[in-house]
């Protein structure tokens, strides 16, 4: 089994596990809604309706619970097993978001796992693969870059 080249140190993961999950889920679904919600086909939205999903960051010992309701992703507090749980390290999720690694490669190297509803897992994977998403770039998160974008938007209005 190949392991991620970078894992959060165990003490950091232990510390993160004490953080409440729901605020993180709220932030996560905000990002999902900005990136994905408007790009989902009506049949995909119907198939996602009411399904409980969980994204589990293994090395951070953190999980984000969410579902599709009212035409958007919503954070939920799911104490039971989710319909679909996708698990990987923080590093591997970043690689996926930056399109530097593909989910099949991570899955077959056992660095990404899916548990639960296999059909739902394939729907999620194929939907994300089919949508042209911008590549996550940490350069865009630098304060100077963010201020420049805000200035440009203000100038347009």
MOHUSUL-V932314 format. One record per backbone hydrogen bond with DSSP energy under -1.0 kcal/mol. CO is the residue of the C=O (numbers start at 1). NH is the residue of the N-H. Records with the same first field share a line. If there is no record, write none. Layout:
BEGIN
CO=NH / NH
END
This chain:
BEGIN
9=13
10=14
11=15
12=16
13=17
15=18
16=19
21=25
22=26
23=27
24=28
25=29
26=30
27=31
28=32
29=33
30=34
31=35
32=36 / 37
36=39
37=40
41=45
42=46
43=47
44=48
45=49
48=51
52=83 / 84
53=66
54=86
55=64
56=88
57=62
62=57
64=55
65=76
66=53
67=74
68=50
69=72
72=69
74=67
83=117
84=54
85=115
86=56
87=113
88=58
89=93
90=94
91=95
92=96
93=97
94=98
95=100 / 101
96=99
97=136
102=106
103=107
104=108
105=109
106=111 / 112
107=110
113=87
115=85
117=121
118=122
119=123
120=124
121=125
122=126
123=127
124=128
125=129
126=130
127=131
131=133
138=141
139=142
142=146
143=147
144=148
145=149
146=150
147=151
148=152
149=153
150=154
151=155
152=156
153=157
END
